[in-house]
Amino acid sequence: PMVHAFVRGWRPGRVALVVTGLLLAGLLGVQAAPPRKGPPAKKPGNEPAPPPALKLTVVAKTADVPEMVKIINDRLDAGWKANKVVPSRYADDYEFIRRVSLDVIGRGATLAEMKQYMKDPPDKRRSLLVERLLAGEDYPRHWANLWSNWLLTRSGPFGKGLYKEQMAVWLEDQFAQNKKYHEIVEKLITAKGKNSDPNNGAVNFILAHVGEAVPPADRARYGQFEMVPLTSRITRLFLGTQVQCAQCHDHPFYSNLKQEHFWGVNAFLRQVVREGNVVMRRQAMPGPLTLKDNPNTNANGVVSFEKRNGVVLSTRAKFLASGEDKDAAGPKLDLSEGAPGRREQLARFVIEHENFPKAYVNRMWGVFFGRGFSNPVDDFNDNNQPSNPELLDELAAKIKHYEYDQKKLIRWICNSNAYNLSCVANKTNDKPEHEVLFSRMVMKSLSPEQLFESLMVATNAEAADNKKDKAKARQQWLDKLIGGFGDDEGNEVNFNGTVVQALMMMNGDDINKAITRKDKGTVALAITHNRTPGGVINDLYL
């Protein structure tokens, strides 16, 4: 009755109470349970019944999609049976469109997108939706946001502002062209030039992580910077190996990783030169920076490091070995005349390493399922073995075969049975240890960027009408929502919510202004376009 009265006699003063509830219900994924026609079906032994068959017709122009979907389905199904787990029911259409829209394009679906989706044939609509999302302009923008945070973190002078915008612009262009993942990584590791060049934001990855400056007297021997943060970030992001644990001692959980391996990788980076000063004060305008290499520094490719017992040792530039042999020597820097530059050689060693495709698949799987085969997704070690190594290996081999085409990998994942499952557990898969089987969807927090973009859609906020104003509003929103953030390793964290953030959502000026306008916005449009209270309520909820 309260909602009915609100719709019949719309008053701005009632908006915050009712509309915010409807909008947040949609944004936060509250689902109305359909009425049951009887008790759920049970198997003998009082076990839950398998979910009813969901007829999914994969819409794909190439044979790799149905082939890889079948591999994923078969591998996971075998794991469920072996562990006597019954997968959760399948997500309904509204749950699915919300999930896949957030994962692929970083925002909730619009009312028009939902209506188009429901008009598609039921067996094809999910696959058709994935294709539309991959073809839309929001796809490259969302993945540029994700990778900007992974590459530059959210803290420090590169974590926000001009330098991060430069990186995001460059990444958006790469994803818009569907550049292959290994090509993007190679450009990031080998980038040179000025970051003020609108097509050269990639240089900010190296510039952001140079670390401590080397004393001037030692620079001819060891280079301008120690390059310690970049050493660990390259292997962590692109190989899923946290070599920072071996900076001061042999890795405690990875028998293949010794202290000399950390410094062997570090030596590839000692000719990096940064021109220009990074402004640390927040109110100051960041200045232009230039990245290049100086072939006259650290000419022999040797760096020194200190053991815990005080003994100082040296190592030449050499990369991490592939394979199980912990004593195997990794590829070494080629110093011969005419050899490629050090970072060019480093990029090749990274891309050719056996962990490169595995780390990529594991990270992408984590984006879509809330956890990877190994979790955390960037820490392969002896104590963090993959939960389904056969499937991880197959996906890694196939994505390498298809030259790291990200859209192909997304199609494989989003068309799989596991991705279509509900997050609601049953008694066979409701324990934390069952999460590694992917028999239900793990609940995921929205990132600040996803929340902002979804609010723009849900409220039809005025800021969304103008690209410049939207960018300004977005930055103000992120500043308010994130606040003090980040650790000394630049880790991404979960945004689980605080009282201040909850008040922003329920009673903040941004939302209240967006939903109290009588000339435009979600509320005004819903009332204008519908003749009945039921139609208004339906549009607001969607």
Secondary structure, 3 states (H helix, E strand, C coil): CHHHHHHHCCCHHHHHHHHHHHHHHHHCCCCCCCCCCCCCCEECCCEECCCCCCCCCCCCCCCHHHHHHHHHHHHHHHHHHHCCCCCCCECCHHHHHHHHHHHHHCCCCCHHHHHHHHHCCCCCHHHHHHHHHHHCCHHHHHHHHHHHHHHHCCCCCCCCCHHHHHHHHHHHHHHHCCCCHHHHHHHHHHCCEECCCCCCCCHHHHHHCCCCECCHHHHHHHCCECCHHHHHHHHHHHHCCCHHHHCCCCCCCCCCCCHHHHHHHHHHHCCEEEECCCCCCCCCCCCCCEEEECCCCCCCCEEEEECCCCCEEEEECECCCCCCCCCCCCCECCCCCCCCCHHHHHHHHHHHCCHHHHHHHHHHHHHHHCCCCCCCCCCCECCECCCCHHHHHHHHHHHHHCCCCHHHHHHHHHCCCHHHECCCCCCCCCCHHHHHHCCCCCCCCCCHHHHHHHHHHHHCCHHHHCHHHHHHHHHHHHHHHHCCCCCCCCCCCCCCCCHHHHHHHHHCHHHHHHHHCCCCCHHHHHHHHCCCHHHHHHHHHC
